[in-house]
Amino acid sequence: MPDPFELLGVEPRFDLDPKALERRHLQLARELHPDHQDSPEASARVLQQSADANDAYRLLKNPWKRARALIERLDASAIERNQKPEPAFLMEVMEIRERIEDLAQSDEASARSELEERIDGYLRLLGEALAIPPASTDLSSSAIDQAARLLHDAGYFRQALARLDGDLD
């Protein structure tokens, strides 16, 4: 898939305005509508472009997928390089999962609330890590690595929430 930021013509940032993103997607959808093309060949070509634009929009409107796309754009190896969690983090995850499982049996709402709070915290930290500093056009490699670790670590809690909701077996 082509770069989703370039495809939609939006700045490669984590903190995209959702309404502006939607407006840009709708504008592009109108421009790429097959009825506005001069020939069948042009119609066929814009159908693929339209599908790519729809895929890019779905990706960028999801903050977790947008973060991943941005990290991969900034440093293609950052996600892979930062996949191995720290042992202390794994212990913390195990303890939280046990607590969530215990809570889920007696108070599912509390378990969900605890996980959602953790996930929201990770999303906030991810936004901070991916914020391009004033007077700069890029992020440092340490900020990209930090964002990749946060994205990976948040996945543990997102999976736990999905399990709680019955979305995972």
C-alpha positions in Angstrom: 0.0 0.0 0.0 1.3 3.5 -0.8 2.2 5.8 2.1 -1.2 6.6 3.6 -0.2 10.2 4.6 1.0 11.0 1.1 -2.0 9.2 -0.5 -4.4 11.4 1.4 -2.2 14.5 1.2 -2.0 15.0 4.9 0.9 15.9 7.1 2.6 12.9 8.6 1.8 13.5 12.2 0.2 11.5 15.0 -2.0 14.3 16.2 -4.1 14.6 13.0 -7.5 16.4 13.3 -10.1 13.7 12.8 -12.6 16.1 11.2 -9.9 17.4 8.8 -8.9 13.9 7.9 -12.5 13.0 7.1 -12.9 16.1 5.0 -9.8 15.3 3.1 -11.0 11.7 2.5 -14.4 12.9 1.3 -12.8 15.5 -1.0 -10.5 12.8 -2.5 -13.4 10.4 -2.8 -15.3 13.0 -4.9 -12.2 13.6 -7.1 -11.7 9.9 -7.6 -15.3 9.0 -8.4 -15.5 7.0 -11.6 -18.4 9.1 -12.9 -16.0 12.1 -13.2 -13.6 10.3 -15.5 -13.3 10.7 -19.3 -12.7 7.1 -20.3 -13.2 3.5 -19.1 -9.5 3.2 -18.6 -9.4 6.3 -16.4 -12.4 4.9 -14.5 -10.6 1.6 -13.9 -7.5 3.5 -12.7 -9.4 5.7 -10.3 -11.2 2.7 -8.8 -7.9 1.4 -7.5 -6.9 4.8 -6.3 -10.2 5.1 -4.6 -9.7 1.8 -2.9 -6.2 2.8 -1.8 -7.6 6.1 -0.4 -10.3 4.3 1.5 -7.7 1.9 3.0 -5.5 4.9 3.9 -8.4 6.7 5.6 -9.3 3.6 7.6 -5.7 3.2 8.7 -5.1 6.9 9.6 -8.4 7.3 11.5 -7.3 4.6 14.0 -4.7 6.1 16.3 -2.9 2.8 16.9 -2.6 2.1 13.2 -1.7 5.7 12.5 1.1 5.5 15.1 2.5 2.3 13.6 2.4 3.9 10.1 4.1 7.0 11.3 6.8 5.0 13.2 7.4 2.8 10.1 7.6 5.9 7.9 10.2 7.5 10.3 12.3 4.4 10.8 11.3 1.1 9.1 13.2 -1.0 11.6 12.0 0.7 14.8 9.0 -1.6 15.4 11.0 -4.8 15.0 14.0 -3.4 17.0 11.7 -2.6 20.0 9.5 -5.7 20.2 11.2 -7.4 23.1 9.7 -6.1 26.3 11.6 -5.6 29.5 11.3 -8.4 32.1 9.9 -6.0 34.7 7.2 -5.0 32.2 6.2 -8.6 31.5 5.9 -9.2 35.2 3.7 -6.2 35.5 1.5 -7.4 32.6 1.2 -10.8 34.2 0.1 -9.3 37.5 -2.4 -7.0 35.8 -3.8 -9.9 33.8 -4.3 -11.9 36.9 -6.0 -9.0 38.6 -8.2 -8.4 35.6 -9.2 -12.1 35.4 -10.1 -12.0 39.1 -12.0 -8.7 38.6 -13.7 -10.0 35.5 -15.3 -12.8 37.4 -16.8 -10.4 40.1 -16.8 -7.0 38.5 -16.3 -6.8 34.8 -17.0 -3.1 34.7 -14.0 -2.4 37.0 -11.8 -4.7 35.0 -12.8 -2.9 31.8 -12.3 0.5 33.4 -8.8 -0.4 34.6 -7.7 -1.7 31.2 -9.3 1.3 29.3 -7.5 3.7 31.7 -4.1 1.9 31.0 -4.8 2.0 27.2 -5.7 5.7 27.3 -2.5 6.4 29.2 -0.5 4.6 26.6 -2.2 6.5 23.8 -1.4 9.8 25.5 2.2 8.8 26.0 2.4 7.7 22.4 1.1 11.1 21.3 3.7 12.8 23.4 6.5 10.6 22.0 5.4 11.2 18.4 4.9 15.0 18.8 7.4 16.8 16.6 9.1 19.4 18.7 8.7 23.1 17.8 11.3 24.4 15.4 12.0 20.9 14.2 10.8 18.8 11.2 11.7 15.4 12.6 11.9 13.2 15.6 15.0 11.8 17.3 15.7 8.1 17.0 15.2 7.7 20.7 11.7 9.3 20.5 10.9 6.9 17.6 12.2 3.9 19.6 10.2 5.1 22.7 7.1 5.3 20.5 7.7 1.8 19.1 8.1 0.4 22.6 4.9 2.1 23.8 3.0 0.8 20.8 4.2 -2.7 21.4 3.6 -2.6 25.2 0.1 -1.1 24.8 -0.7 -4.1 22.6 -0.7 -6.4 25.7 -3.4 -4.3 27.4 -5.4 -3.9 24.2 -5.4 -7.7 23.8 -6.4 -8.1 27.5 -9.4 -5.8 26.8 -10.3 -7.7 23.7 -10.2 -10.9 25.7 -12.4 -9.4 28.3 -14.9 -8.3 25.6 -14.8 -11.8 24.2 -13.2 -10.6 20.9 -10.3 -13.1 21.3 -10.3 -16.8 22.0 
